[in-house]
Amino acid sequence: MSEQKMDVERGHAFDGIQEYDNPLPRWWLFIFYTTVIFGYGYWVHYHVARTGLTGVAAYDAEKADALKRAAATKPMSDDLLLAMAKDPSTVAAGQKLFVQQCAACHLESGAGKIGPNLTDDFWLHGNKPTEILKTISRGVVEKGMPAWEPTLGGERVRSLAAFVISREGTNLPGKEPQGERLGTVK
């Protein structure tokens, strides 16, 4: 250990108190400098480069993940499907699938072409979220709609149903109403 002069006076006193100029311990300086470097990196990561998740974004991601886990483990209920229809990431995934798989019959907007208009209050096979999911999953073979669950899988069909539920009630102009007026899903 190197010789250090301890208790070196600074040469003045205040109210009878002598002030000393002793160096801080190295372990304390190490922790202090590490904290300053970490703080700078944190500031750059979250506030300058904006590459980290904010508290709200982390909460939303965790909520979406919990919703997906619940959808995979719990039996489907109307409430769970309505919650999925309010989740932007689930609806976006469903919209992408809808454009790929369903737009040929229902148009990209869902206003109907060969298939019925999915944005009005009229329903052929029920307007409850579980009935919509059942229609998409099992299809309606006599009307030309295939069963999508064997092709897409359960999770993707649930996101597709969430998208359809989110579009219902927007009343876009398109194919004339078909089925029974059952009102909105929500």
C-alpha positions as CSV (number, residue, x, y, z in Angstrom):
1,M,0.0,0.0,0.0
2,S,1.4,3.4,-0.9
3,E,2.1,5.9,1.7
4,Q,-0.6,8.5,1.9
5,K,-0.6,11.5,4.1
6,M,-3.6,11.3,6.3
7,D,-5.2,14.1,8.1
8,V,-3.7,16.9,6.0
9,E,-5.1,20.2,7.1
10,R,-6.4,22.6,4.5
11,G,-5.2,25.5,6.4
12,H,-8.3,27.1,7.7
13,A,-10.9,26.5,10.3
14,F,-14.6,27.5,10.4
15,D,-16.3,27.9,13.8
16,G,-13.4,26.0,15.3
17,I,-13.7,23.0,13.0
18,Q,-10.6,22.0,11.2
19,E,-11.0,20.9,7.5
20,Y,-8.9,18.1,6.3
21,D,-8.0,17.2,2.7
22,N,-8.1,13.4,2.8
23,P,-8.7,11.4,-0.4
24,L,-11.8,9.3,-0.7
25,P,-11.5,5.5,-0.5
26,R,-10.9,3.9,-3.9
27,W,-13.9,1.5,-3.5
28,W,-16.2,4.6,-3.0
29,L,-14.8,6.3,-6.1
30,F,-15.2,3.1,-8.1
31,I,-18.9,2.9,-7.2
32,F,-19.4,6.6,-7.8
33,Y,-17.8,6.5,-11.3
34,T,-19.6,3.3,-12.2
35,T,-22.9,4.9,-11.2
36,V,-22.2,8.0,-13.3
37,I,-21.3,5.9,-16.4
38,F,-24.4,3.7,-15.9
39,G,-26.6,6.8,-15.6
40,Y,-25.1,8.3,-18.8
41,G,-25.7,5.0,-20.7
42,Y,-29.3,4.8,-19.3
43,W,-30.0,8.3,-20.5
44,V,-28.6,7.6,-24.0
45,H,-30.5,4.3,-24.3
46,Y,-33.9,5.5,-23.1
47,H,-34.0,9.2,-23.9
48,V,-31.6,9.9,-26.8
49,A,-31.6,6.8,-28.9
50,R,-35.1,5.7,-27.6
51,T,-34.1,2.0,-28.1
52,G,-35.5,0.9,-24.7
53,L,-39.1,0.2,-23.8
54,T,-40.7,2.9,-21.7
55,G,-42.7,1.9,-18.7
56,V,-46.0,2.3,-20.6
57,A,-44.7,0.3,-23.6
58,A,-43.3,-2.4,-21.3
59,Y,-46.7,-2.6,-19.6
60,D,-48.5,-2.9,-22.9
61,A,-46.2,-5.6,-24.1
62,E,-46.6,-7.5,-20.9
63,K,-50.4,-7.1,-21.1
64,A,-50.5,-8.4,-24.7
65,D,-48.3,-11.3,-23.7
66,A,-50.6,-12.2,-20.8
67,L,-53.6,-12.0,-23.1
68,K,-52.0,-14.4,-25.6
69,R,-51.1,-16.8,-22.8
70,A,-54.7,-16.6,-21.5
71,A,-56.0,-17.2,-25.0
72,A,-53.8,-20.2,-25.4
73,T,-54.7,-21.8,-22.1
74,K,-58.2,-20.7,-21.2
75,P,-61.3,-21.8,-23.1
76,M,-62.4,-19.0,-25.4
77,S,-65.1,-16.8,-23.9
78,D,-66.9,-13.7,-25.2
79,D,-65.0,-11.5,-22.7
80,L,-61.6,-12.8,-23.7
81,L,-62.3,-12.3,-27.4
82,L,-63.6,-8.8,-26.8
83,A,-60.4,-8.1,-24.8
84,M,-58.4,-9.4,-27.7
85,A,-60.3,-7.2,-30.1
86,K,-59.1,-4.2,-28.1
87,D,-55.5,-5.2,-28.2
88,P,-53.8,-3.3,-31.1
89,S,-51.1,-6.0,-31.7
90,T,-53.7,-8.8,-31.9
91,V,-55.9,-6.8,-34.2
92,A,-53.0,-5.8,-36.5
93,A,-52.0,-9.5,-36.8
94,G,-55.6,-10.4,-37.6
95,Q,-55.8,-7.6,-40.1
96,K,-52.7,-8.9,-41.9
97,L,-54.3,-12.4,-42.0
98,F,-57.6,-11.0,-43.2
99,V,-56.0,-9.2,-46.1
100,Q,-54.1,-12.4,-47.1
101,Q,-56.9,-14.9,-46.6
102,C,-60.3,-13.2,-46.5
103,A,-60.1,-10.1,-48.7
104,A,-61.0,-12.2,-51.9
105,C,-64.5,-12.7,-50.5
106,H,-65.0,-9.9,-48.0
107,L,-62.8,-7.1,-49.5
108,E,-59.9,-5.7,-47.5
109,S,-62.3,-3.4,-45.6
110,G,-64.6,-6.2,-44.7
111,A,-67.5,-4.6,-46.6
112,G,-68.3,-7.7,-48.5
113,K,-67.9,-9.0,-52.1
114,I,-68.9,-12.6,-52.5
115,G,-69.1,-13.1,-48.7
116,P,-71.2,-10.9,-46.4
117,N,-70.5,-7.4,-45.2
118,L,-68.7,-7.9,-41.8
119,T,-69.0,-4.2,-40.8
120,D,-72.8,-3.9,-40.4
121,D,-75.2,-5.1,-37.7
122,F,-76.5,-8.1,-39.7
123,W,-75.3,-11.6,-39.0
124,L,-75.8,-14.9,-40.7
125,H,-74.3,-17.2,-38.0
126,G,-74.6,-15.2,-34.8
127,N,-72.9,-12.0,-33.5
128,K,-71.4,-13.2,-30.2
129,P,-67.6,-13.3,-30.3
130,T,-67.5,-17.1,-29.7
131,E,-70.0,-17.6,-32.6
132,I,-67.8,-15.5,-34.8
133,L,-64.8,-17.5,-33.8
134,K,-66.7,-20.7,-34.4
135,T,-67.8,-19.6,-37.9
136,I,-64.1,-18.7,-38.8
137,S,-62.7,-21.9,-37.2
138,R,-65.2,-24.4,-38.7
139,G,-66.2,-22.5,-41.8
140,V,-69.6,-22.7,-43.5
141,V,-69.0,-25.2,-46.2
142,E,-72.5,-25.0,-47.8
143,K,-71.9,-21.3,-48.4
144,G,-68.3,-21.7,-49.7
145,M,-66.4,-20.5,-46.6
146,P,-63.6,-22.9,-45.7
147,A,-62.7,-24.0,-42.1
148,W,-59.7,-21.8,-41.3
149,E,-58.5,-23.5,-38.1
150,P,-56.9,-26.5,-39.8
151,T,-55.0,-24.2,-42.2
152,L,-54.1,-21.3,-39.9
153,G,-54.0,-22.8,-36.4
154,G,-55.9,-21.7,-33.3
155,E,-53.9,-18.6,-32.3
156,R,-54.0,-17.1,-35.8
157,V,-57.8,-17.8,-36.1
158,R,-58.3,-16.1,-32.7
159,S,-56.5,-13.0,-34.0
160,L,-58.5,-13.1,-37.2
161,A,-61.7,-13.3,-35.1
162,A,-60.5,-10.3,-33.0
163,F,-60.0,-8.3,-36.1
164,V,-63.5,-9.1,-37.4
165,I,-65.0,-8.2,-34.0
166,S,-63.1,-4.9,-34.0
167,R,-64.4,-4.0,-37.5
168,E,-68.1,-4.8,-36.7
169,G,-70.3,-1.8,-36.3
170,T,-68.2,0.5,-38.6
171,N,-71.0,0.2,-41.2
172,L,-68.9,0.6,-44.3
173,P,-70.7,0.9,-47.6
174,G,-70.6,-2.4,-49.5
175,K,-72.6,-5.5,-50.0
176,E,-76.2,-5.3,-48.9
177,P,-77.1,-6.6,-45.5
178,Q,-77.6,-10.3,-45.1
179,G,-78.9,-12.3,-42.2
180,E,-80.6,-11.1,-39.1
181,R,-80.1,-7.7,-37.5
182,L,-78.5,-8.7,-34.2
183,G,-76.8,-5.4,-33.3
184,T,-73.2,-4.8,-32.4
185,V,-70.9,-7.3,-30.7
186,K,-69.5,-4.9,-28.1
